[in-house]
Amino acid sequence: MKQAFGNVGLGLRREMLDDALRRPSNLVDFYEVAPENWMTLGGKFGSQFAKLTDQHNFVCHGLSLSLGSTDALDTEFIANLKAFFAQHNIKCYSEHLSYCSGNGHMYDLMPIPFTEEAVVHTAKRIAEVQDRLERRIAVENVSYYAAPGQNITELEFTLAVLQEADCDLLLDVNNIYVNSINHGYDANAFLAALPSERIAYGHIAGHYEEDKDLLVDTHGADVCDPVWQLLHNAYEIHGVFPTLLERDFNIPPYEILLEEVQQIHHIQASFQHAKKGIA
C-alpha cells in the first residue's frame, strides 16, 4: 500500500483551524482539504493554512474538476492546482468520479452515466489531468441516487475507468455502504472486487437515514456501526490503507472528532497486531 503521508487523517474545515494550530494531535497523521476552498485565501486564514501545511502532511480532495462532463476541461484551473500543490507540498490529489458542470457550473456532484462510452470519455479526461499535473490522481467512488442511461453496473464502470485511465482509487467506505442500501447490492462483494494496488487512501463518514432503504450521504453525523464494520472488512480484504474521517457540517468539538479518528487507529491496530501474532 502507498504510505506517503501516514495512516489516519482528518478532513480540515475552517472551523477546525484554531484547534489544529493550537492543539495539534498526534492522532492525526495528515489533513485533507478541498483546494477550491483554500487556493485564493489570504489574510489570517491563508497564513494559518500555510503554517499548517509547513508542519503537517496534506492531501487535496477536489470538488469542481468535473471529470465526467462534456464541457472542456478547465486548463487554467488545473494549472492553478499544480502551483497550489507545489506551494503547499500536497502529497496526493483526488477527485470525485462524477461531474458538476454542463454549460455552466451546477454546484452539485452528479452521477456519470454508467456506460461504456462514458468510461472512455472520463478516462481520457483523467489521463489529460494527470499529464497536465504531472502526477497520478485518485478518483473516488461516489454516492448516487439515480443512474440514468445505465447499461453497466457501478462496479463495472468504476473498474473500467481505473483501468482505462491508469489512475488510483480513493476508496470511500461510507459511499459503498450508502449505495449498497439504496441500490440493493452486496457491499462486501463490491469491496472485494476493487483493486488493492490502486487504493491511494480511504474515506469514512456519517450519513442520514431518510428511510430504511434510503440513506443520504451527508458527512454530517457520526460514523455508524455498519460503516465501521465495513471499514474493518475493507482492511481484511485489502490490507490497512491510509484512512481519513470526513465531517462537513454539524461539526462537534475537536475532541469528539478525535474520538472517531482514534477509532480508525484502533481498527488499523487490530490488523497490525494480528500480523505480529498478538491477540
Phi and psi in degrees as a GROMACS rama.xvg file:
@    title "Ramachandran Plot"
@    xaxis  label "Phi"
@    yaxis  label "Psi"
@TYPE xy
-72.7711  127.323  LYS-2
-131.397  52.5441  GLN-3
-82.1331  -13.7101  ALA-4
-139.188  5.42483  PHE-5
116.821  176.896  GLY-6
-94.0787  -35.7491  ASN-7
-133.836  131.657  VAL-8
-128.306  173.555  GLY-9
-138.912  133.916  LEU-10
-70.8308  119.243  GLY-11
-88.0457  125.74  LEU-12
-115.608  158.893  ARG-13
-58.4157  -31.166  ARG-14
-62.7819  -20.0199  GLU-15
-96.1252  -5.2987  MET-16
-56.9965  -49.3649  LEU-17
-61.547  -43.4103  ASP-18
-64.0622  -43.8269  ASP-19
-62.7087  -34.004  ALA-20
-80.8251  -43.4872  LEU-21
-85.0009  -30.1343  ARG-22
-131.751  60.2796  ARG-23
-59.6878  138.913  PRO-24
-110.897  136.387  SER-25
-73.6691  -1.26405  ASN-26
-75.8223  -22.7753  LEU-27
-100.702  109.662  VAL-28
-83.1029  -28.5784  ASP-29
-154.774  157.28  PHE-30
-114.462  155.58  TYR-31
-126.061  139.356  GLU-32
-134.202  156.564  VAL-33
-83.1182  117.614  ALA-34
-59.7614  -32.3266  PRO-35
-57.525  -29.1038  GLU-36
-85.4694  -7.10094  ASN-37
-128.79  -15.7391  TRP-38
-63.1805  -33.6215  MET-39
-106.026  8.16218  THR-40
-75.3945  135.503  LEU-41
-123.397  -159.049  GLY-42
60.1389  -146.465  GLY-43
-60.8004  -48.508  LYS-44
-63.3671  -42.2324  PHE-45
-62.6597  -40.5161  GLY-46
-66.6999  -42.5058  SER-47
-63.4346  -42.7394  GLN-48
-63.3085  -44.0964  PHE-49
-61.6977  -37.559  ALA-50
-64.9686  -42.0666  LYS-51
-66.0568  -44.9386  LEU-52
-67.8745  -22.5861  THR-53
-74.3237  -25.3429  ASP-54
-104.672  -18.1839  GLN-55
-135.087  160.204  HIS-56
-74.809  138.671  ASN-57
-132.204  143.202  PHE-58
-122.998  162.053  VAL-59
-122.338  140.573  CYS-60
-126.304  108.379  HIS-61
-80.0884  161.974  GLY-62
-122.282  -16.6244  LEU-63
-135.581  15.0187  SER-64
-70.5011  -27.6655  LEU-65
58.2156  60.9204  SER-66
-62.7245  -30.6533  LEU-67
-94.1591  2.12074  GLY-68
-72.4501  156.839  SER-69
-88.9263  -8.33101  THR-70
-66.7383  152.75  ASP-71
-62.2519  145.98  ALA-72
-60.8988  142.466  LEU-73
-83.5298  91.7754  ASP-74
-69.3281  -30.2044  THR-75
-65.7031  -41.8015  GLU-76
-61.5389  -43.0558  PHE-77
-62.3812  -40.9381  ILE-78
-62.2831  -39.7582  ALA-79
-66.6714  -36.9813  ASN-80
-59.8399  -46.941  LEU-81
-58.0431  -43.3825  LYS-82
-66.2574  -40.8751  ALA-83
-63.3335  -43.0174  PHE-84
-62.0041  -41.3623  PHE-85
-67.327  -42.1889  ALA-86
-61.3408  -38.4504  GLN-87
-109.919  12.565  HIS-88
52.9395  50.1857  ASN-89
-71.6226  127.178  ILE-90
-80.3815  -29.9236  LYS-91
-155.336  145.692  CYS-92
-124.577  131.182  TYR-93
-128.711  158.623  SER-94
-141.597  163.575  GLU-95
-78.0728  140.687  HIS-96
-81.8055  74.8957  LEU-97
-158.929  -169.024  SER-98
-142.76  157.971  TYR-99
-142.152  19.3123  CYS-100
-145.966  149.66  SER-101
-171.306  98.9376  GLY-102
56.1745  40.6727  ASN-103
130.738  163.397  GLY-104
-81.609  134.913  HIS-105
-92.8736  -16.8184  MET-106
56.7545  35.6379  TYR-107
-157.375  158.665  ASP-108
-98.7874  111.497  LEU-109
-100.799  146.623  MET-110
-73.6082  134.143  PRO-111
-71.648  135.417  ILE-112
-56.2101  134.966  PRO-113
-82.2529  81.5351  PHE-114
-135.784  159.166  THR-115
-63.2394  -38.4674  GLU-116
-61.7709  -41.9636  GLU-117
-67.29  -32.6222  ALA-118
-57.9291  -51.6156  VAL-119
-62.6117  -46.1956  VAL-120
-61.4555  -48.44  HIS-121
-67.9753  -41.1543  THR-122
-63.1919  -38.7014  ALA-123
-62.904  -39.5478  LYS-124
-69.1113  -40.3836  ARG-125
-61.4045  -44.2719  ILE-126
-60.7023  -40.3186  ALA-127
-65.976  -41.682  GLU-128
-59.4664  -44.5455  VAL-129
-61.9467  -41.498  GLN-130
-62.6277  -44.3994  ASP-131
-69.7791  -36.6792  ARG-132
-80.7519  -18.7807  LEU-133
58.8373  42.8398  GLU-134
-160.031  155.155  ARG-135
-70.9931  149.647  ARG-136
-121.482  165.516  ILE-137
-113.51  143.801  ALA-138
-114.258  142.286  VAL-139
-98.2579  131.735  GLU-140
-64.9095  125.867  ASN-141
-105.765  159.514  VAL-142
-79.6005  146.742  SER-143
-149.644  158.78  TYR-144
-123.174  -8.69071  TYR-145
-152.772  154.453  ALA-146
-134.911  72.7899  ALA-147
-64.8844  137.525  PRO-148
75.0493  11.4304  GLY-149
-64.0916  130.294  GLN-150
-131.878  1.07031  ASN-151
-133.922  166.285  ILE-152
-78.1873  163.607  THR-153
-55.1435  -44.7143  GLU-154
-63.0968  -46.7768  LEU-155
-60.3142  -41.7339  GLU-156
-62.3002  -48.1022  PHE-157
-61.7615  -47.0296  THR-158
-62.695  -40.394  LEU-159
-66.384  -41.7788  ALA-160
-63.8202  -45.0313  VAL-161
-58.3702  -42.7068  LEU-162
-70.8511  -47.2801  GLN-163
-66.9213  -39.7759  GLU-164
-84.5769  -17.683  ALA-165
52.1814  57.5988  ASP-166
-121.702  178.246  CYS-167
-96.1349  174.429  ASP-168
-119.285  130.735  LEU-169
-95.9636  108.966  LEU-170
-87.7751  106.646  LEU-171
-93.9562  108.093  ASP-172
-68.9075  -42.0175  VAL-173
-62.8363  -38.8709  ASN-174
-63.4757  -37.9208  ASN-175
-62.3775  -44.7148  ILE-176
-63.517  -47.3135  TYR-177
-57.9857  -48.0449  VAL-178
-65.515  -35.1257  ASN-179
-65.1188  -35.3317  SER-180
-74.8148  -47.7744  ILE-181
-68.0181  -31.5415  ASN-182
-117.135  4.1247  HIS-183
68.9956  45.733  GLY-184
-122.182  170.731  TYR-185
-84.5826  112.276  ASP-186
-63.4835  -38.0262  ALA-187
-70.8319  -34.5774  ASN-188
-66.1254  -39.2906  ALA-189
-60.7835  -49.1264  PHE-190
-55.727  -47.4801  LEU-191
-64.4129  -25.66  ALA-192
-83.4395  -10.602  ALA-193
-77.1335  147.944  LEU-194
-80.2369  112.693  PRO-195
-55.0912  -39.5031  SER-196
-68.5119  -14.0092  GLU-197
-98.1124  -4.36925  ARG-198
-74.5957  113.788  ILE-199
-82.241  -46.2564  ALA-200
-167.698  -178.844  TYR-201
-130.973  161.747  GLY-202
-117.79  147.395  HIS-203
-139.33  143.059  ILE-204
-159.839  176.077  ALA-205
-100.36  168.54  GLY-206
-144.973  175.13  HIS-207
-111.746  133.098  TYR-208
-94.52  99.3657  GLU-209
-72.5329  -39.5007  GLU-210
-157.128  173.44  ASP-211
-64.3763  -23.94  LYS-212
-119.6  24.231  ASP-213
-144.268  103.822  LEU-214
-106.475  144.694  LEU-215
-118.117  123.408  VAL-216
-75.1534  101.929  ASP-217
-111.749  -25.9129  THR-218
58.3117  30.0311  HIS-219
-120.618  15.6621  GLY-220
-143.816  169.862  ALA-221
-64.8877  153.385  ASP-222
-67.6668  131.891  VAL-223
-89.0287  163.564  CYS-224
-57.3463  -43.8322  ASP-225
-61.6433  -31.0441  PRO-226
-74.965  -38.7249  VAL-227
-58.9039  -42.129  TRP-228
-64.5823  -38.3878  GLN-229
-66.0597  -35.4263  LEU-230
-62.9361  -43.686  LEU-231
-55.9767  -45.9174  HIS-232
-64.6038  -36.1765  ASN-233
-62.5998  -42.0806  ALA-234
-65.9478  -37.1249  TYR-235
-63.6167  -36.8883  GLU-236
-80.2045  -45.3768  ILE-237
-109.583  -5.31304  HIS-238
84.1126  167.255  GLY-239
-72.7637  128.999  VAL-240
-125.802  155.545  PHE-241
-54.4007  135.841  PRO-242
-136.782  137.563  THR-243
-123.545  138.997  LEU-244
-88.1368  126.79  LEU-245
-104.266  136.929  GLU-246
-148.689  115.478  ARG-247
-105.557  -25.437  ASP-248
-154.286  176.337  PHE-249
50.5448  42.7404  ASN-250
-73.8675  120.844  ILE-251
-80.0278  175.371  PRO-252
-54.3603  151.434  PRO-253
-54.4414  -38.7087  TYR-254
-62.2868  -34.2978  GLU-255
-70.7794  -41.3037  ILE-256
-57.8326  -42.2203  LEU-257
-66.4761  -24.3813  LEU-258
-64.5636  -39.3788  GLU-259
-72.1328  -36.5623  GLU-260
-58.9459  -42.6457  VAL-261
-61.6837  -35.0247  GLN-262
-62.9771  -37.8017  GLN-263
-62.0137  -44.6375  ILE-264
-56.6119  -44.086  HIS-265
-61.6237  -44.4217  HIS-266
-66.1921  -42.9123  ILE-267
-62.5475  -41.9367  GLN-268
-62.7848  -32.8087  ALA-269
-63.1751  -32.8793  SER-270
-79.2042  -37.3162  PHE-271
-66.0783  -38.63  GLN-272
-67.7926  -38.9969  HIS-273
-61.7826  -37.5678  ALA-274
-64.3656  -31.0563  LYS-275
-88.0265  1.51052  LYS-276
79.3422  21.2866  GLY-277
-95.9224  133.669  ILE-278
